[in-house]
Amino acid sequence: MLNTILTGVLMMIVLSALLCCYRVFAGPTLPDRVAALDTLGMLLIGFIGILMIIQDTTAYTEIILVVGLLAFAGSAALAIFLERGDLFERD
Amino acid sequence: MSATEWLIAVLAVIGGLFSIVAAIGLIRLPDVYSRLHATGKSSVTAVVFLMGASFIYFAYSHGWAVWKLLLVIIFVALTTPVAALMIARSAYRTRVPLDKRTHHDDLESYYDSLAREAQRKQAAHSPQQGKSRADKRGTADAENRSGRTPQTNR
């Protein structure tokens, strides 16, 4: 019963990830795509969290931490790149 | 199913619903700023509920709490608003247009006055010196870096 409900939750997360992928490919401007990729990272964190319950293992906690870190670093780097044109000062 | 398993299931379903709300907001809303408004809050709430479900499950079935999951909640709740702010600021500074139905833009007059101020001071103080870098990097970029030149006092 719990496994059925959690599989349904996984399907909901996959559906929203597909909608985010639509925005990534069809987004009219570049910040749209960056925002959609950030949301995709958050959804991936939730997906792995539910997968941990289904497979009954705690081996993925480090993966969740690293994915969260990379989602934030990627969004920040892309935002800075869009704003300034380069990431590091080379004056 | 026991009561704790029902609690886990309810938390997970609420998290899934919030992720769907974030995706629908990302699809349906008209421009970047409102899309960031939808996703920046809903995705954090979804991650909080899903991680809470996972934490309760391992505390209940294995008898030991995985504190890294609460660490993930704290980390996500700290960093996602910062990322949304940086994306929105870069979008506004690179002049991504607002939706046509927007009828009030408080920052517009501020950025216009900044651009005019920087242009006037540049023209008054160094007519031939500051021209090459500003032309090379574009107008929006020249505004951003105008605090670094000694003449302006932002």
gemmi code that builds the backbone of each chain (N, CA, C; Angstrom):
import gemmi

chains = {
    "A": [
        ("MET", (0.834, -1.213, 0.000), (0.000, 0.000, 0.000), (0.859, 1.249, 0.000)),
        ("LEU", (1.820, 1.295, 0.920), (2.713, 2.459, 0.951), (3.536, 2.538, -0.329)),
        ("ASN", (3.964, 1.362, -0.817), (4.758, 1.362, -2.043), (3.944, 1.860, -3.231)),
        ("THR", (2.654, 1.508, -3.264), (1.811, 1.977, -4.366), (1.682, 3.489, -4.345)),
        ("ILE", (1.424, 4.030, -3.131), (1.279, 5.484, -3.017), (2.583, 6.184, -3.414)),
        ("LEU", (3.717, 5.622, -2.966), (4.991, 6.267, -3.275), (5.308, 6.181, -4.760)),
        ("THR", (4.898, 5.088, -5.413), (5.082, 5.016, -6.869), (4.241, 6.075, -7.575)),
        ("GLY", (3.027, 6.296, -7.067), (2.207, 7.378, -7.618), (2.871, 8.731, -7.455)),
        ("VAL", (3.499, 8.951, -6.285), (4.205, 10.220, -6.063), (5.374, 10.361, -7.036)),
        ("LEU", (6.068, 9.246, -7.295), (7.166, 9.279, -8.275), (6.641, 9.659, -9.647)),
        ("MET", (5.450, 9.136, -9.999), (4.879, 9.486, -11.300), (4.522, 10.961, -11.357)),
        ("MET", (4.015, 11.522, -10.227), (3.705, 12.954, -10.211), (4.980, 13.773, -10.424)),
        ("ILE", (6.070, 13.348, -9.774), (7.312, 14.105, -9.908), (7.848, 14.008, -11.333)),
        ("VAL", (7.698, 12.811, -11.944), (8.163, 12.652, -13.320), (7.342, 13.522, -14.268)),
        ("LEU", (6.016, 13.591, -14.014), (5.169, 14.449, -14.843), (5.609, 15.905, -14.759)),
        ("SER", (5.850, 16.383, -13.524), (6.273, 17.782, -13.402), (7.668, 17.998, -13.992)),
        ("ALA", (8.529, 16.963, -13.937), (9.846, 17.099, -14.565), (9.711, 17.187, -16.080)),
        ("LEU", (8.727, 16.462, -16.637), (8.511, 16.577, -18.087), (8.018, 17.971, -18.465)),
        ("LEU", (7.130, 18.536, -17.622), (6.667, 19.904, -17.893), (7.833, 20.889, -17.813)),
        ("CYS", (8.746, 20.676, -16.834), (9.929, 21.529, -16.728), (10.807, 21.380, -17.966)),
        ("CYS", (10.898, 20.148, -18.506), (11.707, 19.933, -19.709), (11.113, 20.684, -20.888)),
        ("TYR", (9.748, 20.752, -20.928), (9.129, 21.557, -21.991), (9.586, 23.006, -21.889)),
        ("ARG", (9.613, 23.532, -20.662), (10.027, 24.926, -20.507), (11.510, 25.100, -20.830)),
        ("VAL", (12.317, 24.085, -20.535), (13.741, 24.183, -20.864), (13.930, 24.273, -22.370)),
        ("PHE", (13.191, 23.436, -23.134), (13.412, 23.430, -24.579), (12.714, 24.587, -25.268)),
        ("ALA", (11.528, 24.981, -24.788), (10.732, 25.968, -25.502), (10.773, 27.349, -24.877)),
        ("GLY", (11.551, 27.522, -23.804), (11.527, 28.805, -23.112), (11.927, 29.944, -24.023)),
        ("PRO", (11.163, 31.035, -24.031), (11.478, 32.092, -24.985), (12.799, 32.807, -24.680)),
        ("THR", (13.144, 32.962, -23.411), (14.394, 33.652, -23.085), (15.304, 32.709, -22.309)),
        ("LEU", (16.552, 33.135, -22.178), (17.535, 32.292, -21.506), (17.291, 32.175, -19.995)),
        ("PRO", (16.911, 33.233, -19.266), (16.595, 33.045, -17.838), (15.441, 32.088, -17.592)),
        ("ASP", (14.518, 31.960, -18.556), (13.474, 30.940, -18.420), (14.078, 29.552, -18.312)),
        ("ARG", (15.041, 29.290, -19.189), (15.660, 27.963, -19.179), (16.452, 27.728, -17.901)),
        ("VAL", (17.114, 28.791, -17.413), (17.878, 28.630, -16.166), (16.946, 28.328, -14.996)),
        ("ALA", (15.814, 29.028, -14.941), (14.852, 28.785, -13.862), (14.282, 27.372, -13.955)),
        ("ALA", (14.016, 26.911, -15.191), (13.471, 25.566, -15.349), (14.499, 24.514, -14.940)),
        ("LEU", (15.779, 24.770, -15.244), (16.804, 23.794, -14.844), (16.965, 23.763, -13.332)),
        ("ASP", (16.843, 24.929, -12.687), (16.901, 24.973, -11.222), (15.768, 24.155, -10.613)),
        ("THR", (14.551, 24.344, -11.153), (13.405, 23.563, -10.670), (13.602, 22.071, -10.913)),
        ("LEU", (14.227, 21.746, -12.061), (14.491, 20.339, -12.372), (15.435, 19.717, -11.337)),
        ("GLY", (16.425, 20.483, -10.882), (17.314, 19.977, -9.833), (16.573, 19.710, -8.542)),
        ("MET", (15.655, 20.635, -8.172), (14.866, 20.435, -6.951), (13.999, 19.180, -7.074)),
        ("LEU", (13.390, 18.981, -8.259), (12.548, 17.794, -8.459), (13.379, 16.521, -8.390)),
        ("LEU", (14.626, 16.601, -8.875), (15.494, 15.425, -8.815), (15.812, 15.064, -7.361)),
        ("ILE", (15.992, 16.096, -6.515), (16.222, 15.830, -5.093), (15.035, 15.093, -4.478)),
        ("GLY", (13.808, 15.587, -4.770), (12.624, 14.924, -4.228), (12.458, 13.504, -4.746)),
        ("PHE", (12.793, 13.321, -6.035), (12.679, 11.990, -6.640), (13.604, 11.002, -5.939)),
        ("ILE", (14.848, 11.392, -5.716), (15.789, 10.473, -5.065), (15.350, 10.210, -3.629)),
        ("GLY", (14.754, 11.226, -2.966), (14.267, 11.019, -1.610), (13.193, 9.952, -1.536)),
        ("ILE", (12.232, 9.986, -2.495), (11.180, 8.966, -2.505), (11.749, 7.607, -2.900)),
        ("LEU", (12.723, 7.630, -3.825), (13.355, 6.373, -4.239), (14.076, 5.705, -3.076)),
        ("MET", (14.609, 6.511, -2.155), (15.252, 5.952, -0.967), (14.259, 5.188, -0.116)),
        ("ILE", (13.026, 5.719, 0.008), (12.015, 4.997, 0.797), (11.638, 3.692, 0.100)),
        ("ILE", (11.440, 3.740, -1.221), (10.979, 2.546, -1.944), (12.029, 1.445, -1.886)),
        ("GLN", (13.302, 1.825, -2.105), (14.341, 0.796, -2.102), (14.870, 0.491, -0.706)),
        ("ASP", (14.386, 1.239, 0.303), (14.721, 0.975, 1.702), (16.231, 1.026, 1.957)),
        ("THR", (16.867, 2.049, 1.437), (18.307, 2.211, 1.638), (18.621, 3.668, 1.928)),
        ("THR", (19.681, 3.900, 2.684), (20.116, 5.273, 2.950), (21.384, 5.614, 2.181)),
        ("ALA", (21.648, 4.854, 1.111), (22.910, 5.063, 0.396), (22.902, 6.330, -0.440)),
        ("TYR", (21.700, 6.925, -0.662), (21.619, 8.031, -1.613), (21.678, 9.408, -0.951)),
        ("THR", (21.887, 9.460, 0.367), (21.825, 10.774, 1.022), (22.932, 11.697, 0.537)),
        ("GLU", (24.117, 11.150, 0.320), (25.209, 11.992, -0.182), (24.900, 12.496, -1.585)),
        ("ILE", (24.242, 11.617, -2.378), (23.880, 12.039, -3.738), (22.910, 13.211, -3.682)),
        ("ILE", (21.962, 13.157, -2.714), (21.013, 14.262, -2.586), (21.741, 15.555, -2.239)),
        ("LEU", (22.678, 15.477, -1.298), (23.439, 16.679, -0.915), (24.196, 17.237, -2.103)),
        ("VAL", (24.858, 16.360, -2.870), (25.680, 16.840, -3.980), (24.812, 17.424, -5.090)),
        ("VAL", (23.634, 16.802, -5.334), (22.749, 17.347, -6.364), (22.233, 18.730, -5.963)),
        ("GLY", (21.892, 18.896, -4.682), (21.459, 20.217, -4.228), (22.536, 21.255, -4.384)),
        ("LEU", (23.760, 20.885, -4.021), (24.889, 21.808, -4.152), (25.126, 22.182, -5.603)),
        ("LEU", (25.076, 21.178, -6.486), (25.347, 21.444, -7.904), (24.226, 22.258, -8.541)),
        ("ALA", (22.968, 22.031, -8.114), (21.868, 22.821, -8.666), (22.049, 24.286, -8.308)),
        ("PHE", (22.399, 24.552, -7.045), (22.593, 25.945, -6.649), (23.792, 26.563, -7.358)),
        ("ALA", (24.908, 25.826, -7.415), (26.105, 26.388, -8.042), (25.885, 26.631, -9.530)),
        ("GLY", (25.181, 25.692, -10.195), (24.907, 25.888, -11.610), (24.012, 27.083, -11.871)),
        ("SER", (22.955, 27.234, -11.048), (22.065, 28.374, -11.258), (22.793, 29.687, -11.015)),
        ("ALA", (23.586, 29.737, -9.942), (24.305, 30.976, -9.636), (25.313, 31.296, -10.731)),
        ("ALA", (26.029, 30.284, -11.219), (27.030, 30.534, -12.250), (26.372, 30.990, -13.545)),
        ("LEU", (25.243, 30.353, -13.916), (24.569, 30.765, -15.144), (24.006, 32.175, -15.025)),
        ("ALA", (23.471, 32.515, -13.837), (22.919, 33.857, -13.657), (24.020, 34.903, -13.752)),
        ("ILE", (25.170, 34.637, -13.124), (26.275, 35.594, -13.193), (26.792, 35.704, -14.619)),
        ("PHE", (26.837, 34.562, -15.307), (27.314, 34.586, -16.691), (26.383, 35.397, -17.583)),
        ("LEU", (25.049, 35.239, -17.389), (24.112, 36.008, -18.199), (24.214, 37.492, -17.902)),
        ("GLU", (24.527, 37.820, -16.632), (24.513, 39.224, -16.253), (25.764, 39.939, -16.741)),
        ("ARG", (26.936, 39.300, -16.621), (28.180, 40.013, -16.875), (28.882, 39.585, -18.148)),
        ("GLY", (28.575, 38.416, -18.669), (29.281, 37.971, -19.856), (30.483, 37.117, -19.561)),
        ("ASP", (31.014, 37.170, -18.335), (32.087, 36.254, -17.952), (31.954, 35.955, -16.469)),
        ("LEU", (32.534, 34.848, -16.029), (32.384, 34.458, -14.627), (33.447, 35.072, -13.747)),
        ("PHE", (34.675, 35.166, -14.258), (35.783, 35.646, -13.436), (36.344, 36.927, -14.031)),
        ("GLU", (36.754, 37.809, -13.169), (37.327, 39.075, -13.644), (38.696, 38.818, -14.238)),
        ("ARG", (38.904, 39.365, -15.438), (40.208, 39.200, -16.055), (40.819, 40.544, -16.385)),
        ("ASP", (40.646, 41.530, -15.522), (41.158, 42.870, -15.827), (42.636, 42.963, -15.508)),
    ],
    "B": [
        ("MET", (-1.831, -0.669, 7.061), (-0.904, 0.446, 7.242), (-1.109, 1.093, 8.593)),
        ("SER", (-0.026, 1.363, 9.254), (-0.122, 2.017, 10.564), (-0.249, 3.524, 10.373)),
        ("ALA", (-0.395, 4.214, 11.497), (-0.597, 5.663, 11.424), (0.648, 6.366, 10.906)),
        ("THR", (1.813, 5.856, 11.263), (3.041, 6.496, 10.795), (3.204, 6.347, 9.292)),
        ("GLU", (2.801, 5.169, 8.774), (2.883, 5.009, 7.324), (1.892, 5.913, 6.603)),
        ("TRP", (0.718, 6.109, 7.208), (-0.216, 7.072, 6.621), (0.384, 8.464, 6.621)),
        ("LEU", (1.071, 8.821, 7.723), (1.694, 10.161, 7.777), (2.734, 10.306, 6.667)),
        ("ILE", (3.544, 9.246, 6.483), (4.559, 9.282, 5.426), (3.903, 9.447, 4.063)),
        ("ALA", (2.826, 8.668, 3.825), (2.156, 8.737, 2.527), (1.562, 10.117, 2.287)),
        ("VAL", (0.944, 10.698, 3.340), (0.326, 12.017, 3.166), (1.397, 13.070, 2.877)),
        ("LEU", (2.517, 13.006, 3.606), (3.593, 13.971, 3.361), (4.133, 13.841, 1.942)),
        ("ALA", (4.308, 12.591, 1.474), (4.844, 12.388, 0.123), (3.872, 12.897, -0.933)),
        ("VAL", (2.565, 12.646, -0.723), (1.587, 13.109, -1.714), (1.533, 14.629, -1.740)),
        ("ILE", (1.630, 15.269, -0.562), (1.634, 16.733, -0.540), (2.860, 17.272, -1.281)),
        ("GLY", (4.003, 16.609, -1.082), (5.206, 17.035, -1.801), (5.060, 16.877, -3.306)),
        ("GLY", (4.469, 15.766, -3.744), (4.245, 15.572, -5.175), (3.292, 16.607, -5.745)),
        ("LEU", (2.241, 16.952, -4.973), (1.312, 17.978, -5.446), (2.011, 19.325, -5.577)),
        ("PHE", (2.900, 19.637, -4.612), (3.601, 20.920, -4.712), (4.547, 20.939, -5.907)),
        ("SER", (5.151, 19.779, -6.233), (6.026, 19.770, -7.417), (5.211, 19.964, -8.686)),
        ("ILE", (3.992, 19.400, -8.724), (3.139, 19.613, -9.897), (2.709, 21.076, -9.982)),
        ("VAL", (2.449, 21.697, -8.804), (2.092, 23.119, -8.807), (3.244, 23.962, -9.365)),
        ("ALA", (4.481, 23.604, -8.972), (5.642, 24.339, -9.482), (5.746, 24.194, -10.995)),
        ("ALA", (5.536, 22.970, -11.500), (5.660, 22.761, -12.948), (4.552, 23.464, -13.705)),
        ("ILE", (3.330, 23.439, -13.168), (2.228, 24.116, -13.856), (2.446, 25.622, -13.867)),
        ("GLY", (2.969, 26.159, -12.749), (3.296, 27.581, -12.736), (4.372, 27.912, -13.743)),
        ("LEU", (5.338, 27.020, -13.889), (6.414, 27.236, -14.862), (5.875, 27.215, -16.281)),
        ("ILE", (4.831, 26.423, -16.532), (4.287, 26.349, -17.881), (3.337, 27.507, -18.151)),
        ("ARG", (2.461, 27.816, -17.196), (1.310, 28.669, -17.503), (1.575, 30.157, -17.338)),
        ("LEU", (2.514, 30.546, -16.482), (2.635, 31.975, -16.171), (3.341, 32.719, -17.302)),
        ("PRO", (3.093, 34.009, -17.459), (3.462, 34.679, -18.709), (4.934, 35.058, -18.865)),
        ("ASP", (5.624, 35.490, -17.819), (7.004, 35.927, -18.055), (7.941, 35.368, -16.992)),
        ("VAL", (9.233, 35.696, -17.114), (10.252, 35.052, -16.275), (10.023, 35.322, -14.801)),
        ("TYR", (9.630, 36.541, -14.482), (9.562, 36.928, -13.076), (8.434, 36.197, -12.357)),
        ("SER", (7.284, 36.071, -13.024), (6.183, 35.332, -12.385), (6.482, 33.833, -12.354)),
        ("ARG", (7.220, 33.335, -13.356), (7.603, 31.918, -13.300), (8.542, 31.662, -12.137)),
        ("LEU", (9.455, 32.601, -11.887), (10.335, 32.433, -10.731), (9.553, 32.524, -9.431)),
        ("HIS", (8.523, 33.369, -9.423), (7.664, 33.445, -8.238), (6.998, 32.102, -7.976)),
        ("ALA", (6.569, 31.402, -9.046), (5.889, 30.119, -8.848), (6.871, 29.041, -8.402)),
        ("THR", (8.018, 28.942, -9.110), (8.900, 27.807, -8.841), (9.735, 27.983, -7.592)),
        ("GLY", (10.131, 29.224, -7.304), (11.041, 29.442, -6.174), (10.457, 29.015, -4.848)),
        ("LYS", (9.135, 29.128, -4.708), (8.521, 28.745, -3.434), (7.995, 27.317, -3.462)),
        ("SER", (7.343, 26.944, -4.571), (6.703, 25.621, -4.603), (7.725, 24.493, -4.605)),
        ("SER", (8.866, 24.693, -5.308), (9.832, 23.593, -5.340), (10.492, 23.411, -3.976)),
        ("VAL", (10.732, 24.520, -3.259), (11.294, 24.387, -1.910), (10.323, 23.656, -0.995)),
        ("THR", (9.020, 24.000, -1.098), (8.027, 23.339, -0.255), (7.924, 21.856, -0.593)),
        ("ALA", (7.997, 21.525, -1.900), (7.951, 20.119, -2.295), (9.129, 19.351, -1.716)),
        ("VAL", (10.334, 19.942, -1.808), (11.514, 19.247, -1.282), (11.426, 19.087, 0.228)),
        ("VAL", (10.885, 20.102, 0.913), (10.747, 19.999, 2.373), (9.808, 18.855, 2.742)),
        ("PHE", (8.661, 18.731, 2.051), (7.717, 17.672, 2.394), (8.268, 16.292, 2.049)),
        ("LEU", (8.925, 16.173, 0.871), (9.437, 14.850, 0.478), (10.563, 14.410, 1.400)),
        ("MET", (11.460, 15.348, 1.747), (12.547, 14.983, 2.657), (12.017, 14.681, 4.051)),
        ("GLY", (10.932, 15.405, 4.465), (10.323, 15.093, 5.756), (9.744, 13.689, 5.769)),
        ("ALA", (9.106, 13.296, 4.660), (8.569, 11.929, 4.561), (9.687, 10.898, 4.659)),
        ("SER", (10.782, 11.155, 3.952), (11.901, 10.211, 3.972), (12.523, 10.112, 5.367)),
        ("PHE", (12.681, 11.275, 6.014), (13.260, 11.298, 7.366), (12.391, 10.519, 8.342)),
        ("ILE", (11.073, 10.740, 8.273), (10.163, 10.039, 9.193), (10.176, 8.540, 8.918)),
        ("TYR", (10.273, 8.167, 7.628), (10.301, 6.737, 7.301), (11.515, 6.047, 7.911)),
        ("PHE", (12.703, 6.659, 7.763), (13.886, 5.977, 8.293), (13.944, 6.031, 9.811)),
        ("ALA", (13.420, 7.119, 10.409), (13.363, 7.160, 11.868), (12.384, 6.114, 12.401)),
        ("TYR", (11.329, 5.809, 11.609), (10.294, 4.896, 12.083), (10.677, 3.432, 11.830)),
        ("SER", (11.160, 3.110, 10.613), (11.349, 1.706, 10.274), (12.725, 1.190, 10.670)),
        ("HIS", (13.746, 2.041, 10.610), (15.086, 1.582, 10.972), (15.473, 1.954, 12.390)),
        ("GLY", (14.744, 2.899, 12.975), (15.034, 3.266, 14.343), (16.167, 4.256, 14.520)),
        ("TRP", (16.794, 4.708, 13.421), (17.808, 5.735, 13.586), (17.568, 6.836, 12.570)),
        ("ALA", (17.781, 8.059, 13.022), (17.439, 9.215, 12.203), (18.592, 9.575, 11.282)),
        ("VAL", (18.250, 9.829, 10.020), (19.255, 10.256, 9.050), (19.282, 11.775, 9.054)),
        ("TRP", (20.218, 12.357, 9.795), (20.208, 13.811, 9.974), (20.598, 14.547, 8.700)),
        ("LYS", (21.237, 13.822, 7.760), (21.617, 14.488, 6.504), (20.394, 14.956, 5.726)),
        ("LEU", (19.245, 14.270, 5.918), (18.046, 14.698, 5.202), (17.564, 16.051, 5.712)),
        ("LEU", (17.631, 16.264, 7.037), (17.276, 17.589, 7.563), (18.300, 18.630, 7.119)),
        ("LEU", (19.551, 18.201, 6.971), (20.578, 19.105, 6.453), (20.236, 19.534, 5.024)),
        ("VAL", (19.707, 18.579, 4.231), (19.274, 18.902, 2.869), (18.151, 19.927, 2.897)),
        ("ILE", (17.186, 19.745, 3.834), (16.071, 20.707, 3.944), (16.616, 22.103, 4.225)),
        ("ILE", (17.523, 22.213, 5.204), (18.063, 23.526, 5.556), (18.818, 24.134, 4.370)),
        ("PHE", (19.612, 23.297, 3.704), (20.428, 23.792, 2.598), (19.561, 24.280, 1.444)),
        ("VAL", (18.549, 23.488, 1.095), (17.677, 23.882, -0.012), (16.895, 25.141, 0.339)),
        ("ALA", (16.402, 25.216, 1.578), (15.638, 26.393, 1.972), (16.513, 27.632, 2.014)),
        ("LEU", (17.829, 27.461, 2.212), (18.710, 28.634, 2.191), (19.100, 29.033, 0.777)),
        ("THR", (19.343, 28.068, -0.101), (19.976, 28.417, -1.373), (18.998, 28.701, -2.502)),
        ("THR", (17.822, 28.058, -2.507), (16.934, 28.260, -3.652), (16.401, 29.695, -3.776)),
        ("PRO", (16.021, 30.376, -2.683), (15.638, 31.780, -2.848), (16.782, 32.646, -3.365)),
        ("VAL", (18.012, 32.329, -2.956), (19.162, 33.096, -3.447), (19.328, 32.890, -4.950)),
        ("ALA", (19.178, 31.629, -5.399), (19.304, 31.345, -6.831), (18.196, 32.047, -7.615)),
        ("ALA", (16.962, 32.026, -7.074), (15.859, 32.699, -7.768), (16.111, 34.194, -7.847)),
        ("LEU", (16.643, 34.777, -6.761), (16.951, 36.212, -6.776), (18.005, 36.526, -7.825)),
        ("MET", (19.043, 35.683, -7.917), (20.118, 35.962, -8.879), (19.610, 35.834, -10.311)),
        ("ILE", (18.745, 34.829, -10.572), (18.203, 34.676, -11.924), (17.324, 35.874, -12.280)),
        ("ALA", (16.481, 36.308, -11.325), (15.591, 37.432, -11.620), (16.386, 38.716, -11.831)),
        ("ARG", (17.449, 38.910, -11.033), (18.243, 40.129, -11.187), (18.987, 40.135, -12.518)),
        ("SER", (19.540, 38.981, -12.894), (20.237, 38.945, -14.183), (19.246, 39.124, -15.328)),
        ("ALA", (18.021, 38.584, -15.164), (17.019, 38.773, -16.216), (16.656, 40.245, -16.358)),
        ("TYR", (16.483, 40.939, -15.209), (16.104, 42.352, -15.314), (17.244, 43.191, -15.861)),
        ("ARG", (18.462, 42.868, -15.477), (19.582, 43.693, -15.932), (19.944, 43.437, -17.373)),
        ("THR", (19.604, 42.262, -17.895), (19.806, 42.048, -19.325), (18.557, 42.404, -20.118)),
        ("ARG", (17.621, 43.104, -19.458), (16.443, 43.674, -20.114), (15.556, 42.619, -20.765)),
        ("VAL", (15.292, 41.561, -20.028), (14.246, 40.627, -20.455), (12.906, 41.322, -20.267)),
        ("PRO", (12.056, 41.373, -21.315), (10.836, 42.176, -21.209), (9.840, 41.595, -20.228)),
        ("LEU", (9.108, 42.482, -19.561), (8.011, 42.051, -18.694), (6.798, 41.728, -19.557)),
        ("ASP", (5.803, 41.115, -18.932), (4.598, 40.775, -19.662), (3.850, 42.056, -20.039)),
        ("LYS", (3.042, 41.961, -21.086), (2.340, 43.166, -21.549), (1.315, 43.656, -20.531)),
        ("ARG", (0.807, 42.739, -19.711), (-0.219, 43.145, -18.742), (0.365, 43.812, -17.514)),
        ("THR", (1.704, 43.861, -17.408), (2.317, 44.535, -16.273), (2.041, 46.034, -16.368)),
        ("HIS", (1.543, 46.623, -15.280), (1.236, 48.051, -15.361), (2.032, 48.870, -14.362)),
        ("HIS", (2.966, 48.244, -13.638), (3.729, 49.043, -12.682), (5.129, 48.470, -12.584)),
        ("ASP", (6.145, 49.268, -12.852), (7.527, 48.802, -12.809), (8.336, 49.820, -12.014)),
        ("ASP", (8.565, 49.518, -10.757), (9.236, 50.488, -9.890), (10.700, 50.656, -10.247)),
        ("LEU", (11.333, 49.591, -10.762), (12.772, 49.654, -10.994), (13.123, 50.410, -12.264)),
        ("GLU", (12.144, 50.629, -13.145), (12.463, 51.195, -14.445), (13.072, 52.581, -14.322)),
        ("SER", (12.415, 53.448, -13.539), (12.918, 54.815, -13.406), (14.275, 54.803, -12.716)),
        ("TYR", (14.459, 53.878, -11.767), (15.738, 53.801, -11.051), (16.868, 53.449, -12.005)),
        ("TYR", (16.666, 52.421, -12.830), (17.738, 52.013, -13.740), (17.966, 53.058, -14.826)),
        ("ASP", (16.893, 53.716, -15.278), (17.072, 54.761, -16.276), (17.873, 55.919, -15.713)),
        ("SER", (17.578, 56.312, -14.463), (18.322, 57.425, -13.870), (19.780, 57.029, -13.666)),
        ("LEU", (20.023, 55.762, -13.291), (21.414, 55.306, -13.139), (22.161, 55.377, -14.467)),
        ("ALA", (21.495, 54.943, -15.540), (22.149, 54.943, -16.846), (22.458, 56.364, -17.279)),
        ("ARG", (21.486, 57.265, -17.069), (21.719, 58.665, -17.469), (22.837, 59.296, -16.652)),
        ("GLU", (22.841, 58.999, -15.344), (23.887, 59.549, -14.464), (25.267, 59.091, -14.915)),
        ("ALA", (25.386, 57.773, -15.169), (26.690, 57.245, -15.578), (27.123, 57.843, -16.901)),
        ("GLN", (26.178, 57.997, -17.819), (26.504, 58.556, -19.129), (26.972, 60.007, -19.002)),
        ("ARG", (26.254, 60.776, -18.165), (26.585, 62.192, -18.016), (27.965, 62.345, -17.391)),
        ("LYS", (28.224, 61.562, -16.326), (29.513, 61.709, -15.657), (30.652, 61.243, -16.557)),
        ("GLN", (30.392, 60.191, -17.320), (31.437, 59.715, -18.222), (31.743, 60.763, -19.284)),
        ("ALA", (30.693, 61.369, -19.805), (30.904, 62.372, -20.844), (31.593, 63.610, -20.281)),
        ("ALA", (31.287, 63.950, -19.005), (31.849, 65.159, -18.438), (33.312, 64.970, -18.043)),
        ("HIS", (33.646, 63.809, -17.464), (34.986, 63.663, -16.898), (36.002, 63.137, -17.897)),
        ("SER", (35.673, 62.087, -18.599), (36.666, 61.465, -19.473), (36.041, 61.192, -20.828)),
        ("PRO", (36.054, 62.152, -21.701), (35.358, 61.957, -22.978), (35.983, 60.898, -23.863)),
        ("GLN", (37.303, 60.705, -23.784), (37.889, 59.715, -24.689), (38.381, 58.483, -23.969)),
        ("GLN", (38.440, 58.537, -22.614), (39.079, 57.418, -21.927), (38.118, 56.250, -21.686)),
        ("GLY", (36.951, 56.564, -21.126), (36.065, 55.482, -20.733), (35.215, 54.945, -21.854)),
        ("LYS", (35.454, 55.419, -23.057), (34.552, 55.039, -24.130), (34.772, 53.602, -24.602)),
        ("SER", (36.031, 53.178, -24.689), (36.301, 51.895, -25.326), (35.735, 50.738, -24.514)),
        ("ARG", (35.925, 50.769, -23.199), (35.452, 49.630, -22.404), (33.938, 49.598, -22.372)),
        ("ALA", (33.313, 50.774, -22.246), (31.856, 50.790, -22.173), (31.247, 50.334, -23.483)),
        ("ASP", (31.859, 50.721, -24.599), (31.303, 50.293, -25.874), (31.491, 48.811, -26.090)),
        ("LYS", (32.613, 48.293, -25.571), (32.883, 46.882, -25.807), (31.919, 45.999, -25.029)),
        ("ARG", (31.535, 46.437, -23.831), (30.756, 45.541, -22.978), (29.268, 45.798, -23.023)),
        ("GLY", (28.800, 46.815, -23.736), (27.369, 47.032, -23.827), (26.864, 47.936, -22.720)),
        ("THR", (25.649, 48.426, -22.876), (25.169, 49.455, -21.967), (24.793, 48.891, -20.615)),
        ("ALA", (24.139, 47.740, -20.599), (23.719, 47.170, -19.315), (24.937, 46.813, -18.464)),
        ("ASP", (25.970, 46.345, -19.145), (27.169, 45.978, -18.426), (27.878, 47.212, -17.898)),
        ("ALA", (27.840, 48.287, -18.670), (28.489, 49.515, -18.207), (27.801, 50.042, -16.957)),
        ("GLU", (26.481, 49.861, -16.867), (25.786, 50.276, -15.638), (26.270, 49.465, -14.440)),
        ("ASN", (26.391, 48.159, -14.655), (26.728, 47.306, -13.531), (28.098, 47.623, -12.980)),
        ("ARG", (29.011, 47.973, -13.858), (30.376, 48.175, -13.412), (30.674, 49.630, -13.108)),
        ("SER", (29.649, 50.493, -13.215), (29.956, 51.909, -13.056), (30.375, 52.220, -11.633)),
        ("GLY", (30.060, 51.344, -10.671), (30.518, 51.573, -9.304), (32.017, 51.397, -9.158)),
        ("ARG", (32.646, 50.759, -10.113), (34.071, 50.515, -9.994), (34.897, 51.682, -10.478)),
        ("THR", (34.328, 52.542, -11.294), (35.101, 53.691, -11.748), (35.135, 54.740, -10.653)),
        ("PRO", (36.232, 55.493, -10.545), (36.366, 56.423, -9.438), (35.438, 57.623, -9.531)),
        ("GLN", (34.899, 57.931, -10.696), (34.096, 59.150, -10.798), (32.710, 58.964, -10.191)),
        ("THR", (32.104, 57.799, -10.403), (30.735, 57.616, -9.913), (30.769, 57.162, -8.457)),
        ("ASN", (29.710, 57.490, -7.762), (29.668, 57.149, -6.333), (28.398, 56.398, -6.015)),
        ("ARG", (28.185, 55.240, -6.663), (27.011, 54.419, -6.324), (27.233, 53.740, -5.012)),
    ],
}
model = gemmi.Model(1)
for chain_id, residues in chains.items():
    chain = gemmi.Chain(chain_id)
    for i, (resn, *xyz) in enumerate(residues, 1):
        res = gemmi.Residue()
        res.name, res.seqid = resn, gemmi.SeqId(i, " ")
        for name, pos in zip(("N", "CA", "C"), xyz):
            atom = gemmi.Atom()
            atom.name, atom.element = name, gemmi.Element(name[0])
            atom.pos, atom.b_iso = gemmi.Position(*pos), 0.0
            res.add_atom(atom)
        chain.add_residue(res)
    model.add_chain(chain)
structure = gemmi.Structure()
structure.add_model(model)
structure.setup_entities()
